């Protein structure tokens, strides 16, 4: 069974401002989460931020772009992306 991946309205606005290459990497990450779940140890600088919160780098360098997501419900397999943007403004 696949995971359901949602984004907040804030993330939808942030996506519009991302460079095209970062958008493509974010889409690839979301597809991977949908198929394989929220634990994505194969992505650069992946880490668990706390109970059910995860993050990874979408692009290294300056600026560094990151994505932050939360596993909302393990039983119904629901994940919500909370942030996609530069490392400096990340909520952690």
JOBEL-V143107 format. One record per backbone hydrogen bond with DSSP energy under -0.5 kcal/mol. CO is the residue of the C=O (numbers start at 1). NH is the residue of the N-H. E is the energy in kcal/mol with one decimal. If there is no record, write none. Layout:
BEGIN
CO&NH&E  CO&NH&E
END
This chain:
BEGIN
3&5&-0.6  4&6&-0.5  4&79&-3.0  6&81&-3.0  8&12&-1.9  9&13&-1.7  10&14&-2.1  11&15&-2.6  12&16&-1.0  13&17&-0.6  14&17&-1.1  14&18&-0.6  15&18&-1.1  19&22&-0.5  19&23&-2.2  20&24&-2.1  21&25&-1.6  22&26&-2.4  23&27&-2.4  24&28&-2.1  25&29&-2.3  26&30&-2.7  27&31&-2.2  28&32&-2.1  29&33&-2.6  30&34&-2.3  31&35&-2.0  32&36&-3.5  33&37&-2.0  34&3&-2.8  38&40&-0.9  40&43&-1.7  43&46&-1.5  44&57&-2.8  47&49&-0.5  47&55&-2.0  50&53&-1.3  52&71&-2.8  53&49&-2.1  53&50&-1.1  54&69&-2.2  55&47&-2.2  56&67&-2.2  59&65&-2.0  61&63&-0.5  64&87&-2.8  65&58&-3.3  65&59&-1.5  66&85&-2.1  67&56&-1.6  68&82&-2.4  68&83&-1.7  69&54&-2.8  70&72&-1.0  70&80&-2.7  73&78&-2.4  77&4&-3.3  78&72&-1.5  78&73&-1.6  79&6&-2.7  80&70&-2.8  80&82&-0.5  81&8&-1.6  83&68&-2.5  85&66&-3.4  86&89&-0.7  87&90&-1.1  90&92&-1.7
END
